[in-house]
Every structure is written in C-alpha cells, then in structure tokens.
C-alpha cells in the first residue's frame, strides 16, 4: 500500500494494490510520510473502508480530526458492546461512538447535557444502557476522565440506532416509509405542518424507531396498569384517537399494538401536540 495523503501523525489516506482507497490509523503512521511512500503496515492498528454511509472523503475528513487515542477507546467500547450483546458492531457504530466521545471529552467541564429519552432508554433498552455505563468506565480508565452518568444514555442510543441500521435495506426502507406515513397522519390530524427539522419531531421519530425495533423483536411494552391506561385515554382523548389512527398504519405491516403500547404512543403524540400548540 502507498500513502496518498497524510491526515495527521497517526492517520493516512492510503491506496491498496487493487486501487481502492482506505484510511489507516496507527501510532506514528503519518509522521514524516509523503505521497507515494509505502505504508508501514506493521504500525497499522485500525483500517476504515468507504461504504454506503461514509465516502472515502468523509472518512478522511472525520478521522483526520480524531486523535488516535479516541478511536482506540471507541474500538474498546464497541468491543465491550459486542462481548455483552453478541451483536457484531459496524464501522458506522465505531465512528459514531468515536465522534461522540471526542466531543464529550473535549467538553467534559461543561454542564452535563440532559437526555429527554433517559427514562425510555432505561425502561426499554436496559442491556444497551448497561453497555453505555461500561463505556463510561472504559473512558475513565483510558483518559482519566469521569463523564457524567447522563452520557451512558447517549452511548446507549448509539447502540440502539446501530441495531436499527444493521437490519437489511428492505427493512430500513420500509421503516422509513412507515415513519413518513405516520408523520403525514399526525400532521393531518393536527391540521398543521410539522417541521421535520424541529426537536419535537426528532424526538417523536426517535420513539417511532424504537417502536419499530420492539415490533420487529416482538417485544412490545406490556407493563401498564389498566388504571394508568384509562387515565391516559381520559387525559389525552385527541392524542388517543390519533394513536389509534397510527395503529391503522402499523397494521399494514401485520403489527397490532396492545393497549400498553398504544398508551405509550399516545403520550408521545400528546407531547408532540403540546409542542405544536394543539389540544391533546
């Protein structure tokens, strides 16, 4: 392999013998290297290849800004996640974890960010949250930095999203289509346009993605007392009706929401309704 461009002292853009380009990382890999120099293969510790999500230009831009110790810690985090869950992490997950880690460590002295989905993650994805907490231990060991406990939720979200993205393209396309249908139904029910770039819609879409994961894994929410369900139905009658309409969309994929899941969806519809200023 030959060096195409030095990204930093520890990262180079290289060309393989077959002409494909990759980003390589390793201690001192780029130091003193120039275009056309052979790569010190023995020093390579990480190899990143372009894929459908990351072009070679995007990889070079991202990894050129990330310190080697950050990507190595990210590698240990996703390795621990693999050992805990048995799931094979993707390159996209490693890059997402590394990027988040870089920002979190750089701003470690700032006020901890609040994650509005912390309760949901704790209730619905305890294994991913446990992996997130383990990530904080790994970071503390590698960097002598103890990130706030809220960051465990952030890492857990990366793990959950990786599971969604890890499904085949047909599933991803179908899920995206259904989410768009759901948003159209909600917008029509509210008689208002929804801003797809708003935080309110982003939160709602995140819940929908989790809902699709649960339905695919046949693991709907079940622990909701009848009194609580009736309370939600009474407190948010309009949102309950919208949730029932949304169930009609989900039935198209053969899914039927139980009352606990329907109640949970109602609460998210009600929150979105409140954000856009309509009656819940």
C-alpha positions in Angstrom: 0.0 0.0 0.0 1.1 3.6 -0.7 0.4 6.8 1.1 -1.9 9.1 -0.8 -2.2 11.8 1.8 -1.1 12.3 5.4 -4.1 13.2 7.6 -2.1 13.6 10.8 0.8 12.0 12.6 -1.3 8.9 13.2 -3.6 8.6 10.2 -3.1 8.4 6.4 -5.2 8.1 3.4 -3.7 5.1 1.5 -4.2 3.2 -1.7 -4.2 -0.5 -1.8 -2.6 -2.5 -4.6 -6.0 -3.1 -6.2 -6.6 0.7 -6.4 -9.1 1.1 -3.6 -8.5 3.7 -1.0 -8.8 3.4 2.7 -8.0 5.3 5.9 -5.4 3.7 8.1 -4.6 4.6 11.7 -1.7 3.7 14.0 0.9 5.4 16.2 3.3 7.5 14.1 1.8 6.1 10.9 1.8 9.5 9.2 4.9 11.0 10.7 7.5 12.0 8.0 5.5 10.3 5.2 4.8 11.7 1.8 2.8 10.9 -1.3 3.8 7.6 -2.8 5.7 6.3 0.3 5.0 2.7 1.3 2.7 2.3 4.3 4.3 0.9 7.4 1.8 -2.0 7.6 3.2 -3.2 10.9 2.1 0.1 12.6 -1.5 -0.1 11.4 -3.9 -0.7 14.2 -7.2 0.4 12.6 -8.5 0.3 9.0 -11.5 2.2 7.7 -13.1 1.5 4.3 -15.6 3.5 2.4 -19.2 2.2 2.5 -22.7 3.4 1.6 -22.7 5.7 4.6 -19.2 7.0 4.5 -17.4 8.0 1.4 -13.6 8.0 1.4 -13.6 11.8 1.5 -15.9 11.8 4.5 -13.8 9.2 6.3 -10.6 11.2 5.7 -12.3 14.3 7.0 -13.7 12.7 10.1 -10.7 10.6 11.1 -8.2 13.3 10.2 -9.7 15.3 13.1 -9.9 12.5 15.6 -6.9 11.7 17.9 -5.7 8.1 17.7 -6.4 7.6 21.4 -10.1 8.5 20.8 -10.6 6.0 18.0 -8.8 3.3 20.1 -11.0 3.9 23.1 -14.1 3.8 20.7 -12.8 0.4 19.5 -12.7 -0.9 23.1 -16.2 0.4 23.7 -17.7 -1.3 20.7 -15.7 -4.4 21.6 -17.2 -4.5 25.1 -20.6 -4.0 23.5 -20.0 -7.0 21.2 -19.0 -9.2 24.1 -22.0 -8.1 26.2 -24.7 -8.5 23.5 -23.2 -10.9 21.0 -24.0 -8.4 18.2 -21.4 -7.5 15.7 -20.8 -3.8 15.7 -20.4 -1.9 12.4 -17.8 0.6 11.3 -20.6 3.2 11.4 -21.1 2.5 15.1 -17.4 2.8 15.9 -17.3 6.1 14.1 -20.4 7.4 15.8 -19.0 6.4 19.2 -15.6 8.0 18.4 -17.2 11.2 17.2 -19.4 11.5 20.3 -16.6 10.6 22.6 -14.4 13.3 21.1 -17.0 15.9 21.8 -17.8 14.6 25.3 -14.2 14.6 26.4 -13.5 18.0 24.9 -16.5 19.5 26.8 -16.2 17.4 29.9 -16.1 20.5 32.1 -19.3 21.9 30.7 -22.7 21.3 32.3 -24.0 17.8 31.5 -26.5 17.6 28.7 -30.0 16.4 29.6 -31.3 13.5 27.6 -35.1 13.6 27.4 -35.2 9.8 26.5 -33.3 8.7 29.5 -36.3 7.1 31.1 -37.4 5.4 27.9 -33.9 4.0 27.4 -33.7 2.7 30.9 -37.1 1.0 30.6 -36.8 -0.4 27.1 -33.1 -1.0 26.5 -31.5 -2.0 29.8 -28.8 -4.0 28.0 -27.7 -1.1 25.9 -27.8 1.2 28.9 -25.6 -1.2 30.8 -23.2 -1.1 27.8 -23.3 2.7 27.9 -22.3 2.6 31.6 -19.5 0.3 30.8 -18.4 2.7 28.1 -18.0 5.4 30.8 -15.8 3.0 32.8 -13.6 2.4 29.8 -13.3 6.1 29.1 -12.4 6.8 32.8 -9.7 4.1 32.5 -8.3 5.3 29.2 -8.4 9.1 29.7 -8.7 9.6 33.4 -11.9 11.4 32.8 -15.2 10.5 34.5 -18.0 11.7 32.2 -21.4 12.4 33.8 -23.7 9.4 34.1 -26.1 11.0 31.6 -23.6 10.2 28.9 -24.4 6.5 29.4 -27.8 7.2 27.8 -26.1 8.9 24.8 -23.9 5.8 24.2 -26.9 3.5 24.7 -28.8 5.5 21.9 -25.9 4.9 19.6 -26.1 1.1 20.3 -29.8 1.1 19.7 -29.5 3.0 16.5 -26.8 0.6 15.3 -29.3 -2.2 15.7 -31.8 -0.4 13.5 -29.3 0.4 10.9 -27.9 -3.1 11.0 -31.1 -4.6 9.5 -31.3 -5.3 5.8 -32.0 -2.5 3.4 -35.6 -3.7 2.7 -36.4 -3.3 6.4 -34.8 0.1 6.6 -36.7 1.4 3.5 -40.0 0.0 4.9 -39.4 1.6 8.3 -38.6 4.9 6.7 -41.7 4.8 4.6 -43.9 3.9 7.5 -42.4 6.8 9.6 -43.2 9.2 6.8 -46.8 7.9 6.7 -47.1 8.2 10.4 -46.0 11.8 10.3 -48.4 12.6 7.5 -51.3 11.1 9.5 -50.3 13.2 12.6 -50.0 16.4 10.5 -53.4 15.8 9.0 -54.9 15.0 12.4 -53.4 18.2 13.9 -54.3 20.2 10.8 -50.8 21.7 10.8 -47.5 21.3 9.0 -44.8 19.6 11.0 -41.2 20.9 10.9 -39.1 17.8 10.2 -36.0 19.6 11.4 -37.6 20.5 14.8 -36.5 18.9 18.0 -40.2 17.9 18.7 -40.4 15.9 15.5 -36.9 14.4 16.0 -38.0 13.1 19.5 -41.2 11.7 18.0 -39.3 10.0 15.2 -36.8 8.5 17.7 -39.7 7.0 19.6 -41.1 5.5 16.3 -37.8 4.0 15.5 -37.7 2.3 18.9 -41.3 1.2 18.4 -40.3 -0.5 15.1 -37.4 -2.2 16.8 -39.7 -3.6 19.5 -42.3 -4.7 17.0 -39.6 -6.5 14.9 -38.3 -8.2 18.0 -41.9 -9.0 19.2 -41.2 -7.2 22.4 -44.0 -4.7 23.0 -44.3 -2.8 26.2 -46.6 -4.8 28.5 -46.3 -3.3 32.0 -49.0 -0.7 32.2 -51.9 -1.0 34.8 -55.4 -0.7 33.4 -56.0 2.3 35.6 -53.0 4.1 34.1 -54.1 3.2 30.5 -57.6 4.6 31.3 -56.0 7.7 32.8 -54.0 8.4 29.7 -57.1 7.9 27.5 -59.1 10.3 29.6 -56.4 13.0 29.9 -55.4 13.0 26.2 -58.5 12.0 24.2 -57.4 13.6 20.9 -54.0 12.0 21.1 -55.5 8.6 21.9 -57.6 8.9 18.7 -54.5 9.9 16.7 -52.6 6.9 18.1 -55.5 4.6 17.1 -55.2 6.0 13.5 -51.5 5.3 13.6 -52.2 1.8 14.6 -54.0 1.5 11.2 -50.7 2.3 9.5 -48.8 -0.3 11.5 -51.4 -2.9 10.8 -50.3 -2.7 7.1 -47.1 -4.5 8.3 -49.1 -7.0 10.3 -48.5 -5.4 13.6 -51.2 -4.7 16.2 -50.4 -2.6 19.2 -51.5 -3.8 22.6 -53.1 -1.2 24.9 -49.9 -0.6 26.9 -48.0 0.2 23.7 -50.9 2.3 22.4 -50.9 4.3 25.7 -47.2 4.9 25.4 -47.6 6.1 21.8 -50.4 8.3 23.0 -48.1 10.1 25.4 -45.6 10.8 22.7 -48.4 12.1 20.4 -49.6 14.3 23.2 -46.1 15.7 23.8 -45.8 16.5 20.1 -49.3 18.1 20.1 -48.3 20.3 23.1 -45.1 21.3 21.3 -47.0 22.4 18.1 -49.8 24.1 20.1 -52.8 21.9 19.6 -55.2 20.2 22.0 -54.0 16.8 23.3 
